[in-house]
Amino acid sequence: MSSRPLAAAQASGRVRPGDFVTLAKLRVNTLVLVTTALGYLLARRTFDAWTLFHAILGTGLVAASAAAFNQIWERDLDAKMRRTAQRPLAAGRMEVAPAALFAFTLAFAGLAQLSIGVNLLSAAIAAATLLLYVLVYTPMKRVTSLATIVGAVPGALPPVIGWAAAGGGLAPGAWVLFAILFFWQMPHFLSIAWLYRADYARAGFPMLPVIEPDGASTGRQAALYAATLVPVSLALSTLRVTGPVYSAGAVVCGIAFSAAAVVFALRRTTASARWLFAASILYLPALLLLAFLDGGHP
């Protein structure tokens, strides 16, 4: 790491308050809060506002902790990438000790919130999510492109936490929500990896578009995962978690998302990658909204 940012930080004498927000990735982790809430609501158990509040807050704190730990691990590589070079640790505005204290505090508070305010199962799943993200996915990113698949697992667990928080255990509906989030993440992150492949190469991350520059495998995988989302998303209706309105909407959304992925697979340009990224951003909120509005069927 260059000594210039660190010297600037030492000269300023303090960390900016917004740096802790950046460590926690609050904007990105909004999805964690939404999917946790949806898992709780679709479990169709007795609704309790306080339990839902504790589930959302506890899961959010654990997710923020994972984001902070990730930035601690990757501060040297983040400094080499344009899109991450201004993160507090990478830029030298913050040292490791306060960042680690922040991360551990968030993790303890989140797991305590879930254990005491919700139930032990939701806390256990959250703990597994944190450990998998920090101790498996994060170091794995340095050595293999398969880390993207591994990282999609903790990213898909928040709705399972929400389902467990509602007393639904680990029922099939929870795992369908997990599968939706898992398969959605792959085209989403592959489009990002393609758009920032030069940045990832500069930092030494062996992302798929870096190790296979022609992008053929990246495109094929994006299209395959997007197409798989259509039958996977319909499983919610098969289990009667959602109804016919959701089913119709899921098919339309899935076809549109798949079309964007196929275009990217065929062209593999910056423009097509951006279209795929935009489609992923539109697809998931639309599908989750449909599930919320047409959920709770007997």
C-alpha positions as CSV (number, residue, x, y, z in Angstrom):
1,M,0.0,0.0,0.0
2,S,1.2,3.5,-0.8
3,S,2.3,5.6,2.1
4,R,0.7,8.7,0.7
5,P,-2.9,7.9,1.7
6,L,-1.8,6.7,5.1
7,A,0.2,9.9,5.6
8,A,-2.8,11.9,4.6
9,A,-5.0,10.0,7.1
10,Q,-2.5,10.5,9.9
11,A,-2.3,14.2,9.1
12,S,-6.1,14.6,9.2
13,G,-6.1,12.9,12.7
14,R,-9.4,11.2,12.4
15,V,-11.5,8.8,10.4
16,R,-14.5,10.2,8.6
17,P,-17.9,9.0,10.0
18,G,-19.0,8.0,6.5
19,D,-16.1,5.5,6.4
20,F,-17.9,3.2,8.8
21,V,-21.0,3.4,6.5
22,T,-18.7,2.3,3.7
23,L,-17.3,-0.5,5.7
24,A,-20.8,-1.8,6.4
25,K,-21.9,-1.5,2.8
26,L,-25.3,-0.3,3.9
27,R,-26.6,0.4,0.4
28,V,-25.6,-3.0,-0.9
29,N,-26.9,-4.7,2.3
30,T,-30.4,-3.3,1.8
31,L,-31.1,-6.4,-0.3
32,V,-30.3,-8.5,2.8
33,L,-32.9,-6.7,4.8
34,V,-35.6,-7.0,2.1
35,T,-35.0,-10.7,1.5
36,T,-34.9,-11.5,5.2
37,A,-38.3,-9.8,5.6
38,L,-39.7,-11.6,2.6
39,G,-38.6,-15.0,4.0
40,Y,-40.3,-14.2,7.3
41,L,-43.6,-13.0,5.6
42,L,-43.8,-15.9,3.2
43,A,-43.3,-18.5,5.9
44,R,-47.0,-17.8,6.8
45,R,-46.6,-18.3,10.6
46,T,-48.1,-16.0,13.2
47,F,-46.9,-12.4,12.4
48,D,-45.1,-10.6,15.2
49,A,-43.7,-7.2,14.4
50,W,-41.0,-7.3,17.1
51,T,-39.7,-10.7,15.9
52,L,-39.6,-9.4,12.4
53,F,-37.7,-6.3,13.6
54,H,-35.2,-8.3,15.5
55,A,-34.7,-10.7,12.5
56,I,-34.1,-7.8,10.1
57,L,-31.8,-5.9,12.4
58,G,-29.8,-8.9,13.5
59,T,-29.3,-10.2,10.0
60,G,-28.4,-6.7,8.8
61,L,-25.8,-6.3,11.5
62,V,-24.2,-9.7,10.6
63,A,-24.2,-8.8,6.9
64,A,-22.5,-5.4,7.7
65,S,-19.9,-7.3,9.8
66,A,-19.2,-9.6,6.9
67,A,-18.7,-6.6,4.6
68,A,-16.3,-5.0,7.0
69,F,-14.3,-8.2,7.5
70,N,-14.1,-8.6,3.7
71,Q,-12.6,-5.1,3.3
72,I,-10.0,-5.9,6.0
73,W,-9.0,-9.1,4.2
74,E,-8.8,-7.4,0.8
75,R,-7.4,-3.9,1.7
76,D,-4.2,-4.6,-0.3
77,L,-6.1,-5.7,-3.4
78,D,-8.8,-3.0,-3.1
79,A,-6.0,-0.4,-3.2
80,K,-5.1,-1.6,-6.7
81,M,-8.6,-1.3,-8.2
82,R,-10.2,1.9,-9.3
83,R,-13.7,1.0,-8.1
84,T,-12.5,0.2,-4.6
85,A,-9.3,2.3,-4.1
86,Q,-11.2,4.9,-2.1
87,R,-12.6,2.5,0.5
88,P,-11.3,3.6,4.0
89,L,-8.8,0.8,4.5
90,A,-7.6,0.7,0.9
91,A,-7.1,4.5,0.9
92,G,-5.3,4.5,4.2
93,R,-7.9,6.6,6.0
94,M,-8.5,3.9,8.6
95,E,-6.3,1.4,10.3
96,V,-7.1,-2.3,10.7
97,A,-7.6,-2.2,14.5
98,P,-10.7,0.1,14.6
99,A,-12.1,-1.6,11.5
100,A,-11.7,-5.0,13.2
101,L,-13.3,-3.8,16.4
102,F,-16.2,-2.4,14.3
103,A,-16.6,-5.7,12.5
104,F,-16.5,-7.9,15.6
105,T,-18.9,-5.6,17.4
106,L,-21.4,-5.8,14.6
107,A,-21.1,-9.6,14.5
108,F,-21.6,-10.0,18.2
109,A,-24.5,-7.6,18.3
110,G,-26.2,-9.2,15.3
111,L,-25.9,-12.8,16.5
112,A,-27.0,-11.7,20.0
113,Q,-30.0,-10.0,18.5
114,L,-31.0,-13.1,16.6
115,S,-30.3,-15.5,19.5
116,I,-32.3,-13.5,22.1
117,G,-34.9,-11.7,20.1
118,V,-35.7,-14.4,17.5
119,N,-34.5,-18.0,17.9
120,L,-31.3,-20.0,17.9
121,L,-31.9,-21.5,14.4
122,S,-31.9,-18.1,12.8
123,A,-28.7,-17.2,14.7
124,A,-27.0,-20.4,13.7
125,I,-27.8,-19.8,10.0
126,A,-26.5,-16.2,10.3
127,A,-23.3,-17.4,12.0
128,A,-22.8,-20.0,9.2
129,T,-23.4,-17.2,6.6
130,L,-20.8,-15.0,8.3
131,L,-18.2,-17.7,8.6
132,L,-18.7,-19.0,5.0
133,Y,-18.4,-15.4,3.6
134,V,-15.4,-14.3,5.6
135,L,-13.4,-17.5,6.0
136,V,-14.1,-19.4,2.8
137,Y,-15.3,-17.0,0.1
138,T,-13.1,-14.1,0.8
139,P,-9.7,-15.9,0.8
140,M,-10.9,-18.1,-2.1
141,K,-11.4,-15.1,-4.3
142,R,-7.6,-14.8,-4.6
143,V,-7.1,-18.3,-6.0
144,T,-10.0,-19.4,-8.2
145,S,-13.0,-18.1,-10.2
146,L,-15.1,-20.7,-8.4
147,A,-15.2,-18.3,-5.5
148,T,-18.1,-16.6,-7.2
149,I,-20.3,-19.7,-6.9
150,V,-19.2,-20.2,-3.2
151,G,-19.9,-16.5,-2.5
152,A,-23.4,-16.9,-3.9
153,V,-24.3,-19.3,-1.0
154,P,-24.0,-16.8,1.9
155,G,-25.6,-14.2,-0.3
156,A,-28.7,-16.4,-0.7
157,L,-29.1,-17.3,3.0
158,P,-30.9,-14.2,4.3
159,P,-34.4,-15.3,3.3
160,V,-33.7,-18.7,5.0
161,I,-32.9,-16.7,8.1
162,G,-36.2,-14.9,7.8
163,W,-38.1,-18.1,7.2
164,A,-36.5,-19.6,10.3
165,A,-37.3,-16.5,12.3
166,A,-41.0,-17.0,11.6
167,G,-40.8,-20.5,13.1
168,G,-40.9,-22.2,9.7
169,G,-37.7,-24.2,10.2
170,L,-35.9,-25.2,7.1
171,A,-39.0,-26.0,5.0
172,P,-38.9,-26.4,1.2
173,G,-40.2,-22.8,0.6
174,A,-37.1,-21.4,2.4
175,W,-34.8,-23.4,0.1
176,V,-36.7,-22.2,-3.0
177,L,-36.1,-18.6,-1.9
178,F,-32.4,-19.6,-1.4
179,A,-32.2,-21.0,-4.9
180,I,-33.8,-17.9,-6.4
181,L,-31.2,-15.7,-4.7
182,F,-28.4,-18.1,-5.6
183,F,-29.2,-18.3,-9.3
184,W,-29.9,-14.6,-9.6
185,Q,-26.5,-13.6,-8.2
186,M,-24.6,-15.5,-10.9
187,P,-25.6,-13.4,-13.9
188,H,-25.6,-10.3,-11.7
189,F,-22.0,-10.8,-10.6
190,L,-20.8,-12.1,-13.9
191,S,-21.9,-8.9,-15.6
192,I,-20.0,-6.9,-13.0
193,A,-16.9,-9.1,-13.4
194,W,-17.0,-8.5,-17.2
195,L,-17.5,-4.7,-16.8
196,Y,-14.6,-4.5,-14.3
197,R,-12.4,-7.3,-15.7
198,A,-9.4,-4.9,-16.2
199,D,-9.7,-3.8,-12.5
200,Y,-9.9,-7.4,-11.3
201,A,-6.9,-8.3,-13.4
202,R,-4.9,-5.4,-12.0
203,A,-5.6,-6.6,-8.5
204,G,-4.9,-10.3,-9.3
205,F,-8.4,-11.6,-8.8
206,P,-8.8,-14.7,-11.0
207,M,-12.4,-13.9,-12.0
208,L,-13.8,-15.9,-14.9
209,P,-13.5,-13.0,-17.5
210,V,-9.9,-12.5,-16.4
211,I,-8.8,-16.1,-16.9
212,E,-10.9,-16.5,-20.1
213,P,-10.6,-13.1,-21.8
214,D,-12.9,-14.0,-24.7
215,G,-15.8,-14.2,-22.4
216,A,-17.4,-17.2,-23.9
217,S,-17.7,-19.1,-20.6
218,T,-18.8,-16.0,-18.8
219,G,-21.6,-15.5,-21.3
220,R,-22.7,-19.2,-21.4
221,Q,-22.9,-19.3,-17.6
222,A,-24.8,-16.1,-17.3
223,A,-27.4,-17.3,-19.8
224,L,-27.6,-20.8,-18.1
225,Y,-28.2,-19.4,-14.6
226,A,-30.7,-16.8,-15.8
227,A,-32.7,-19.5,-17.7
228,T,-32.6,-21.8,-14.7
229,L,-34.3,-19.0,-12.7
230,V,-37.6,-19.5,-14.6
231,P,-38.4,-23.0,-13.3
232,V,-36.8,-22.3,-10.0
233,S,-38.9,-19.2,-9.3
234,L,-42.1,-21.1,-10.3
235,A,-41.4,-23.6,-7.5
236,L,-42.8,-21.1,-5.0
237,S,-46.2,-21.5,-6.7
238,T,-45.8,-25.3,-6.9
239,L,-45.4,-25.3,-3.1
240,R,-48.4,-22.9,-2.8
241,V,-46.3,-20.2,-1.2
242,T,-47.5,-17.9,-4.0
243,G,-50.4,-17.8,-6.4
244,P,-51.1,-17.5,-10.2
245,V,-50.4,-13.8,-10.4
246,Y,-46.9,-14.4,-9.1
247,S,-46.4,-17.3,-11.6
248,A,-47.4,-15.3,-14.6
249,G,-45.1,-12.4,-13.5
250,A,-42.3,-14.7,-12.8
251,V,-42.4,-16.2,-16.3
252,V,-42.4,-12.7,-17.9
253,C,-39.6,-11.4,-15.7
254,G,-37.6,-14.6,-16.2
255,I,-37.9,-14.5,-20.0
256,A,-36.8,-10.9,-20.0
257,F,-33.8,-11.5,-17.8
258,S,-32.9,-14.6,-19.8
259,A,-33.1,-12.6,-23.0
260,A,-30.6,-10.0,-21.6
261,A,-28.3,-12.8,-20.6
262,V,-28.5,-14.4,-24.0
263,V,-27.7,-11.1,-25.7
264,F,-24.7,-10.8,-23.5
265,A,-23.6,-14.3,-24.2
266,L,-23.7,-13.7,-28.0
267,R,-22.2,-10.2,-28.1
268,R,-20.0,-9.9,-24.9
269,T,-19.7,-6.2,-25.2
270,T,-19.6,-3.5,-22.5
271,A,-23.1,-2.4,-23.6
272,S,-24.6,-5.9,-23.4
273,A,-23.0,-6.4,-20.0
274,R,-24.5,-3.2,-18.8
275,W,-27.9,-4.3,-20.1
276,L,-27.6,-7.6,-18.2
277,F,-26.6,-5.8,-15.0
278,A,-29.6,-3.4,-15.4
279,A,-31.9,-6.4,-16.1
280,S,-30.6,-8.1,-12.9
281,I,-31.3,-5.0,-10.9
282,L,-34.9,-4.8,-12.2
283,Y,-35.6,-8.5,-12.1
284,L,-35.1,-9.3,-8.5
285,P,-37.2,-6.4,-6.9
286,A,-40.0,-7.2,-9.4
287,L,-40.0,-10.9,-8.5
288,L,-39.8,-10.2,-4.7
289,L,-42.6,-7.7,-5.0
290,L,-44.8,-10.2,-6.9
291,A,-44.1,-12.8,-4.2
292,F,-45.0,-10.4,-1.4
293,L,-48.3,-9.3,-3.1
294,D,-49.4,-12.8,-4.2
295,G,-48.0,-14.7,-1.3
296,G,-49.7,-16.5,1.6
297,H,-51.9,-18.8,-0.4
298,P,-53.3,-21.9,1.5
